[in-house]
Amino acid sequence: MIHKELAATRIKHDINDVEKVLNLLDNVFQIPFEELSRLTSLSAGIEATEEIKHDLREPKSKGKAACIEFIQERFGSEATLGFFDPIKN
């Protein structure tokens, strides 16, 4: 007897749920900071730097770059870190 989470119907259901989340992230949520003329911290009253504005406009490319770096540092032929080592900020 197999565990219920390994049944074909459960796997199909889980795959469908993942596809729904990916669709939501790709098509429904939009980048809210497309055009930033001025972005100011409400708590500190400091205007965001150009670097921060760029990061807010390009979250997907920033995330992909971080993912590639994570994989290379931990699984590449010249890996220098273990999988569970802390991720740098």
A tleap script that builds the chain and sets N, CA, C and O, in Angstrom:
source leaprc.protein.ff14SB
mol = sequence {
  NMET ILE HIE LYS GLU LEU ALA ALA THR ARG
  ILE LYS HIE ASP ILE ASN ASP VAL GLU LYS
  VAL LEU ASN LEU LEU ASP ASN VAL PHE GLN
  ILE PRO PHE GLU GLU LEU SER ARG LEU THR
  SER LEU SER ALA GLY ILE GLU ALA THR GLU
  GLU ILE LYS HIE ASP LEU ARG GLU PRO LYS
  SER LYS GLY LYS ALA ALA CYS ILE GLU PHE
  ILE GLN GLU ARG PHE GLY SER GLU ALA THR
  LEU GLY PHE PHE ASP PRO ILE LYS CASN
}
set mol.1.N position { 0.848 -1.182 0.000 }
set mol.1.CA position { 0.000 0.000 0.000 }
set mol.1.C position { 0.894 1.246 0.000 }
set mol.1.O position { 1.854 1.336 0.766 }
set mol.2.N position { 0.567 2.187 -0.858 }
set mol.2.CA position { 1.370 3.407 -0.925 }
set mol.2.C position { 0.704 4.510 -0.106 }
set mol.2.O position { -0.506 4.499 0.124 }
set mol.3.N position { 1.521 5.449 0.320 }
set mol.3.CA position { 1.012 6.583 1.079 }
set mol.3.C position { 0.088 7.406 0.189 }
set mol.3.O position { 0.323 7.515 -1.015 }
set mol.4.N position { -0.959 7.982 0.768 }
set mol.4.CA position { -1.949 8.701 -0.039 }
set mol.4.C position { -1.356 9.891 -0.791 }
set mol.4.O position { -1.883 10.275 -1.835 }
set mol.5.N position { -0.278 10.480 -0.289 }
set mol.5.CA position { 0.336 11.616 -0.976 }
set mol.5.C position { 1.153 11.188 -2.193 }
set mol.5.O position { 1.582 12.035 -2.977 }
set mol.6.N position { 1.372 9.891 -2.359 }
set mol.6.CA position { 2.102 9.383 -3.511 }
set mol.6.C position { 1.170 8.811 -4.576 }
set mol.6.O position { 1.627 8.332 -5.615 }
set mol.7.N position { -0.120 8.862 -4.320 }
set mol.7.CA position { -1.102 8.353 -5.290 }
set mol.7.C position { -1.136 9.271 -6.510 }
set mol.7.O position { -0.884 10.471 -6.408 }
set mol.8.N position { -1.448 8.691 -7.649 }
set mol.8.CA position { -1.460 9.441 -8.913 }
set mol.8.C position { -2.435 10.616 -8.871 }
set mol.8.O position { -2.132 11.689 -9.393 }
set mol.9.N position { -3.586 10.426 -8.263 }
set mol.9.CA position { -4.566 11.528 -8.212 }
set mol.9.C position { -4.057 12.677 -7.351 }
set mol.9.O position { -4.283 13.843 -7.675 }
set mol.10.N position { -3.378 12.360 -6.268 }
set mol.10.CA position { -2.837 13.408 -5.392 }
set mol.10.C position { -1.722 14.159 -6.115 }
set mol.10.O position { -1.643 15.384 -6.025 }
set mol.11.N position { -0.869 13.444 -6.824 }
set mol.11.CA position { 0.229 14.079 -7.563 }
set mol.11.C position { -0.335 15.011 -8.629 }
set mol.11.O position { 0.159 16.126 -8.797 }
set mol.12.N position { -1.369 14.565 -9.353 }
set mol.12.CA position { -2.016 15.418 -10.363 }
set mol.12.C position { -2.574 16.677 -9.715 }
set mol.12.O position { -2.407 17.780 -10.237 }
set mol.13.N position { -3.230 16.509 -8.591 }
set mol.13.CA position { -3.815 17.640 -7.870 }
set mol.13.C position { -2.726 18.630 -7.460 }
set mol.13.O position { -2.894 19.838 -7.628 }
set mol.14.N position { -1.617 18.130 -6.926 }
set mol.14.CA position { -0.512 18.998 -6.497 }
set mol.14.C position { 0.117 19.729 -7.679 }
set mol.14.O position { 0.426 20.916 -7.577 }
set mol.15.N position { 0.308 19.039 -8.791 }
set mol.15.CA position { 0.872 19.668 -9.988 }
set mol.15.C position { -0.053 20.781 -10.478 }
set mol.15.O position { 0.409 21.857 -10.857 }
set mol.16.N position { -1.344 20.521 -10.468 }
set mol.16.CA position { -2.328 21.528 -10.874 }
set mol.16.C position { -2.258 22.751 -9.959 }
set mol.16.O position { -2.329 23.885 -10.432 }
set mol.17.N position { -2.121 22.526 -8.657 }
set mol.17.CA position { -2.020 23.638 -7.705 }
set mol.17.C position { -0.764 24.470 -7.958 }
set mol.17.O position { -0.813 25.698 -7.902 }
set mol.18.N position { 0.352 23.812 -8.234 }
set mol.18.CA position { 1.595 24.531 -8.524 }
set mol.18.C position { 1.442 25.366 -9.787 }
set mol.18.O position { 1.900 26.508 -9.835 }
set mol.19.N position { 0.804 24.810 -10.808 }
set mol.19.CA position { 0.572 25.549 -12.049 }
set mol.19.C position { -0.299 26.774 -11.809 }
set mol.19.O position { -0.075 27.821 -12.416 }
set mol.20.N position { -1.284 26.655 -10.935 }
set mol.20.CA position { -2.136 27.803 -10.601 }
set mol.20.C position { -1.326 28.913 -9.934 }
set mol.20.O position { -1.491 30.089 -10.255 }
set mol.21.N position { -0.458 28.535 -9.012 }
set mol.21.CA position { 0.370 29.536 -8.330 }
set mol.21.C position { 1.324 30.210 -9.321 }
set mol.21.O position { 1.489 31.430 -9.293 }
set mol.22.N position { 1.949 29.421 -10.191 }
set mol.22.CA position { 2.854 29.996 -11.186 }
set mol.22.C position { 2.108 30.939 -12.125 }
set mol.22.O position { 2.623 32.002 -12.470 }
set mol.23.N position { 0.907 30.564 -12.539 }
set mol.23.CA position { 0.091 31.427 -13.388 }
set mol.23.C position { -0.235 32.733 -12.669 }
set mol.23.O position { -0.176 33.811 -13.261 }
set mol.24.N position { -0.576 32.625 -11.397 }
set mol.24.CA position { -0.881 33.808 -10.601 }
set mol.24.C position { 0.328 34.736 -10.537 }
set mol.24.O position { 0.197 35.947 -10.718 }
set mol.25.N position { 1.498 34.170 -10.281 }
set mol.25.CA position { 2.702 34.987 -10.177 }
set mol.25.C position { 3.100 35.608 -11.507 }
set mol.25.O position { 3.530 36.761 -11.550 }
set mol.26.N position { 2.961 34.854 -12.592 }
set mol.26.CA position { 3.378 35.347 -13.907 }
set mol.26.C position { 2.381 36.298 -14.556 }
set mol.26.O position { 2.781 37.259 -15.213 }
set mol.27.N position { 1.088 36.042 -14.379 }
set mol.27.CA position { 0.093 36.778 -15.156 }
set mol.27.C position { -0.780 37.735 -14.359 }
set mol.27.O position { -1.283 38.711 -14.915 }
set mol.28.N position { -0.967 37.482 -13.094 }
set mol.28.CA position { -1.885 38.314 -12.330 }
set mol.28.C position { -1.137 39.398 -11.564 }
set mol.28.O position { -1.475 40.578 -11.652 }
set mol.29.N position { -0.130 38.990 -10.820 }
set mol.29.CA position { 0.632 39.983 -10.070 }
set mol.29.C position { 1.523 40.747 -11.030 }
set mol.29.O position { 2.298 40.152 -11.779 }
set mol.30.N position { 1.413 42.024 -11.008 }
set mol.30.CA position { 2.244 42.868 -11.855 }
set mol.30.C position { 3.275 43.561 -10.983 }
set mol.30.O position { 3.079 43.705 -9.776 }
set mol.31.N position { 4.365 43.987 -11.587 }
set mol.31.CA position { 5.390 44.720 -10.858 }
set mol.31.C position { 4.812 46.102 -10.538 }
set mol.31.O position { 4.546 46.883 -11.452 }
set mol.32.N position { 4.619 46.408 -9.267 }
set mol.32.CA position { 3.966 47.666 -8.925 }
set mol.32.C position { 4.855 48.894 -9.073 }
set mol.32.O position { 4.381 50.024 -8.951 }
set mol.33.N position { 6.125 48.681 -9.333 }
set mol.33.CA position { 7.049 49.800 -9.370 }
set mol.33.C position { 7.618 50.034 -10.758 }
set mol.33.O position { 8.797 50.361 -10.894 }
set mol.34.N position { 6.802 49.874 -11.786 }
set mol.34.CA position { 7.265 50.051 -13.167 }
set mol.34.C position { 7.883 51.435 -13.370 }
set mol.34.O position { 9.015 51.560 -13.839 }
set mol.35.N position { 7.138 52.449 -13.015 }
set mol.35.CA position { 7.608 53.819 -13.192 }
set mol.35.C position { 7.761 54.462 -11.827 }
set mol.35.O position { 6.773 54.766 -11.159 }
set mol.36.N position { 8.976 54.664 -11.426 }
set mol.36.CA position { 9.217 55.276 -10.121 }
set mol.36.C position { 9.825 56.662 -10.307 }
set mol.36.O position { 10.967 56.799 -10.745 }
set mol.37.N position { 9.074 57.648 -9.980 }
set mol.37.CA position { 9.668 58.976 -10.024 }
set mol.37.C position { 10.312 59.256 -8.678 }
set mol.37.O position { 11.430 59.765 -8.602 }
set mol.38.N position { 9.586 58.915 -7.610 }
set mol.38.CA position { 10.116 59.125 -6.272 }
set mol.38.C position { 9.584 58.039 -5.351 }
set mol.38.O position { 8.374 57.825 -5.269 }
set mol.39.N position { 10.471 57.366 -4.671 }
set mol.39.CA position { 10.072 56.330 -3.723 }
set mol.39.C position { 10.720 56.677 -2.396 }
set mol.39.O position { 11.946 56.701 -2.281 }
set mol.40.N position { 9.895 56.944 -1.395 }
set mol.40.CA position { 10.399 57.402 -0.106 }
set mol.40.C position { 9.973 56.445 0.993 }
set mol.40.O position { 8.832 55.986 1.022 }
set mol.41.N position { 10.894 56.150 1.894 }
set mol.41.CA position { 10.593 55.314 3.052 }
set mol.41.C position { 9.652 56.078 3.979 }
set mol.41.O position { 9.932 57.220 4.346 }
set mol.42.N position { 8.542 55.455 4.356 }
set mol.42.CA position { 7.596 56.115 5.246 }
set mol.42.C position { 8.155 56.256 6.652 }
set mol.42.O position { 7.861 57.236 7.338 }
set mol.43.N position { 8.959 55.289 7.092 }
set mol.43.CA position { 9.458 55.339 8.463 }
set mol.43.C position { 10.674 56.258 8.614 }
set mol.43.O position { 10.824 56.921 9.640 }
set mol.44.N position { 11.541 56.300 7.598 }
set mol.44.CA position { 12.773 57.090 7.717 }
set mol.44.C position { 12.720 58.404 6.942 }
set mol.44.O position { 13.496 59.320 7.214 }
set mol.45.N position { 11.809 58.495 5.981 }
set mol.45.CA position { 11.721 59.706 5.172 }
set mol.45.C position { 12.855 59.861 4.176 }
set mol.45.O position { 13.091 60.959 3.673 }
set mol.46.N position { 13.561 58.774 3.884 }
set mol.46.CA position { 14.706 58.808 2.970 }
set mol.46.C position { 14.258 58.314 1.602 }
set mol.46.O position { 13.531 57.326 1.497 }
set mol.47.N position { 14.695 59.003 0.560 }
set mol.47.CA position { 14.355 58.581 -0.797 }
set mol.47.C position { 15.211 57.389 -1.208 }
set mol.47.O position { 16.394 57.315 -0.877 }
set mol.48.N position { 14.600 56.461 -1.930 }
set mol.48.CA position { 15.295 55.250 -2.381 }
set mol.48.C position { 16.385 55.597 -3.386 }
set mol.48.O position { 16.241 56.522 -4.186 }
set mol.49.N position { 17.468 54.848 -3.332 }
set mol.49.CA position { 18.560 55.033 -4.281 }
set mol.49.C position { 18.170 54.454 -5.628 }
set mol.49.O position { 17.181 53.730 -5.733 }
set mol.50.N position { 18.937 54.768 -6.654 }
set mol.50.CA position { 18.672 54.211 -7.986 }
set mol.50.C position { 18.816 52.699 -7.980 }
set mol.50.O position { 18.089 52.004 -8.689 }
set mol.51.N position { 19.743 52.187 -7.192 }
set mol.51.CA position { 19.941 50.737 -7.102 }
set mol.51.C position { 18.688 50.047 -6.553 }
set mol.51.O position { 18.266 49.013 -7.070 }
set mol.52.N position { 18.108 50.618 -5.519 }
set mol.52.CA position { 16.891 50.043 -4.940 }
set mol.52.C position { 15.738 50.138 -5.929 }
set mol.52.O position { 14.970 49.187 -6.075 }
set mol.53.N position { 15.608 51.262 -6.604 }
set mol.53.CA position { 14.554 51.414 -7.609 }
set mol.53.C position { 14.718 50.368 -8.717 }
set mol.53.O position { 13.739 49.784 -9.180 }
set mol.54.N position { 15.961 50.141 -9.133 }
set mol.54.CA position { 16.225 49.129 -10.167 }
set mol.54.C position { 15.804 47.741 -9.674 }
set mol.54.O position { 15.170 46.984 -10.410 }
set mol.55.N position { 16.157 47.411 -8.430 }
set mol.55.CA position { 15.793 46.110 -7.863 }
set mol.55.C position { 14.278 45.920 -7.817 }
set mol.55.O position { 13.788 44.816 -8.049 }
set mol.56.N position { 13.541 46.977 -7.521 }
set mol.56.CA position { 12.087 46.891 -7.457 }
set mol.56.C position { 11.462 46.739 -8.841 }
set mol.56.O position { 10.375 46.175 -8.973 }
set mol.57.N position { 12.143 47.239 -9.870 }
set mol.57.CA position { 11.635 47.117 -11.238 }
set mol.57.C position { 11.968 45.768 -11.856 }
set mol.57.O position { 11.278 45.330 -12.776 }
set mol.58.N position { 13.001 45.105 -11.376 }
set mol.58.CA position { 13.497 43.873 -11.997 }
set mol.58.C position { 13.555 42.698 -11.021 }
set mol.58.O position { 14.604 42.066 -10.900 }
set mol.59.N position { 12.468 42.385 -10.326 }
set mol.59.CA position { 12.551 41.316 -9.325 }
set mol.59.C position { 12.793 39.935 -9.922 }
set mol.59.O position { 13.489 39.115 -9.323 }
set mol.60.N position { 12.226 39.671 -11.095 }
set mol.60.CA position { 12.365 38.339 -11.690 }
set mol.60.C position { 13.811 38.079 -12.110 }
set mol.60.O position { 14.349 37.005 -11.838 }
set mol.61.N position { 14.446 39.051 -12.771 }
set mol.61.CA position { 15.830 38.856 -13.202 }
set mol.61.C position { 16.762 38.776 -12.000 }
set mol.61.O position { 17.735 38.023 -12.016 }
set mol.62.N position { 16.468 39.548 -10.960 }
set mol.62.CA position { 17.269 39.514 -9.734 }
set mol.62.C position { 17.154 38.134 -9.067 }
set mol.62.O position { 18.148 37.586 -8.590 }
set mol.63.N position { 15.951 37.585 -9.040 }
set mol.63.CA position { 15.732 36.261 -8.456 }
set mol.63.C position { 16.416 35.158 -9.248 }
set mol.63.O position { 16.990 34.234 -8.672 }
set mol.64.N position { 16.352 35.259 -10.584 }
set mol.64.CA position { 17.022 34.252 -11.428 }
set mol.64.C position { 18.532 34.290 -11.211 }
set mol.64.O position { 19.177 33.244 -11.130 }
set mol.65.N position { 19.095 35.491 -11.116 }
set mol.65.CA position { 20.539 35.624 -10.889 }
set mol.65.C position { 20.928 35.020 -9.542 }
set mol.65.O position { 21.954 34.349 -9.433 }
set mol.66.N position { 20.109 35.256 -8.518 }
set mol.66.CA position { 20.379 34.690 -7.194 }
set mol.66.C position { 20.283 33.171 -7.219 }
set mol.66.O position { 21.066 32.488 -6.558 }
set mol.67.N position { 19.335 32.639 -7.972 }
set mol.67.CA position { 19.162 31.193 -8.093 }
set mol.67.C position { 20.380 30.563 -8.775 }
set mol.67.O position { 20.895 29.543 -8.318 }
set mol.68.N position { 20.831 31.173 -9.861 }
set mol.68.CA position { 22.008 30.667 -10.588 }
set mol.68.C position { 23.228 30.688 -9.688 }
set mol.68.O position { 24.001 29.731 -9.655 }
set mol.69.N position { 23.401 31.789 -8.952 }
set mol.69.CA position { 24.541 31.893 -8.035 }
set mol.69.C position { 24.467 30.817 -6.955 }
set mol.69.O position { 25.481 30.197 -6.633 }
set mol.70.N position { 23.280 30.589 -6.392 }
set mol.70.CA position { 23.083 29.566 -5.363 }
set mol.70.C position { 23.488 28.193 -5.889 }
set mol.70.O position { 24.198 27.448 -5.213 }
set mol.71.N position { 23.035 27.861 -7.094 }
set mol.71.CA position { 23.328 26.557 -7.682 }
set mol.71.C position { 24.817 26.406 -7.954 }
set mol.71.O position { 25.392 25.357 -7.660 }
set mol.72.N position { 25.449 27.428 -8.506 }
set mol.72.CA position { 26.874 27.345 -8.817 }
set mol.72.C position { 27.713 27.217 -7.554 }
set mol.72.O position { 28.663 26.435 -7.522 }
set mol.73.N position { 27.375 27.978 -6.508 }
set mol.73.CA position { 28.151 27.941 -5.267 }
set mol.73.C position { 28.011 26.614 -4.527 }
set mol.73.O position { 28.913 26.211 -3.793 }
set mol.74.N position { 26.887 25.940 -4.718 }
set mol.74.CA position { 26.633 24.731 -3.941 }
set mol.74.C position { 26.723 23.433 -4.726 }
set mol.74.O position { 27.007 22.381 -4.152 }
set mol.75.N position { 26.483 23.494 -6.043 }
set mol.75.CA position { 26.451 22.260 -6.821 }
set mol.75.C position { 27.378 22.272 -8.031 }
set mol.75.O position { 27.543 21.244 -8.688 }
set mol.76.N position { 27.981 23.406 -8.335 }
set mol.76.CA position { 28.843 23.504 -9.512 }
set mol.76.C position { 30.124 22.687 -9.346 }
set mol.76.O position { 30.407 22.164 -8.268 }
set mol.77.N position { 30.882 22.588 -10.419 }
set mol.77.CA position { 32.121 21.804 -10.385 }
set mol.77.C position { 33.139 22.404 -9.414 }
set mol.77.O position { 34.015 21.698 -8.914 }
set mol.78.N position { 33.024 23.696 -9.152 }
set mol.78.CA position { 33.924 24.358 -8.196 }
set mol.78.C position { 33.143 24.869 -6.993 }
set mol.78.O position { 33.383 25.977 -6.515 }
set mol.79.N position { 32.208 24.056 -6.504 }
set mol.79.CA position { 31.357 24.448 -5.376 }
set mol.79.C position { 32.195 24.763 -4.145 }
set mol.79.O position { 33.121 24.030 -3.798 }
set mol.80.N position { 31.854 25.863 -3.497 }
set mol.80.CA position { 32.584 26.284 -2.312 }
set mol.80.C position { 31.728 26.239 -1.050 }
set mol.80.O position { 32.246 26.396 0.056 }
set mol.81.N position { 30.417 26.027 -1.206 }
set mol.81.CA position { 29.515 26.010 -0.062 }
set mol.81.C position { 28.685 24.740 -0.048 }
set mol.81.O position { 28.477 24.103 -1.080 }
set mol.82.N position { 28.216 24.383 1.137 }
set mol.82.CA position { 27.285 23.275 1.270 }
set mol.82.C position { 25.859 23.762 1.083 }
set mol.82.O position { 25.587 24.959 1.179 }
set mol.83.N position { 24.962 22.847 0.820 }
set mol.83.CA position { 23.575 23.209 0.556 }
set mol.83.C position { 22.957 24.013 1.702 }
set mol.83.O position { 22.196 24.949 1.457 }
set mol.84.N position { 23.272 23.658 2.940 }
set mol.84.CA position { 22.650 24.297 4.095 }
set mol.84.C position { 23.418 25.491 4.637 }
set mol.84.O position { 23.043 26.042 5.672 }
set mol.85.N position { 24.485 25.904 3.960 }
set mol.85.CA position { 25.199 27.105 4.398 }
set mol.85.C position { 24.286 28.320 4.219 }
set mol.85.O position { 23.435 28.340 3.330 }
set mol.86.N position { 24.472 29.339 5.076 }
set mol.86.CA position { 23.610 30.524 4.994 }
set mol.86.C position { 23.713 31.219 3.630 }
set mol.86.O position { 24.763 31.214 2.988 }
set mol.87.N position { 22.608 31.808 3.213 }
set mol.87.CA position { 22.566 32.595 1.982 }
set mol.87.C position { 22.929 34.028 2.350 }
set mol.87.O position { 22.393 34.588 3.306 }
set mol.88.N position { 23.840 34.614 1.588 }
set mol.88.CA position { 24.237 35.988 1.887 }
set mol.88.C position { 23.133 36.955 1.482 }
set mol.88.O position { 22.366 36.693 0.555 }
set mol.89.N position { 23.066 38.069 2.187 }
set mol.89.CA position { 22.046 39.096 1.896 }
set mol.89.C position { 22.369 39.848 0.646 }
set mol.89.O position { 21.621 40.744 0.255 }
savepdb mol mol.pdb
quit
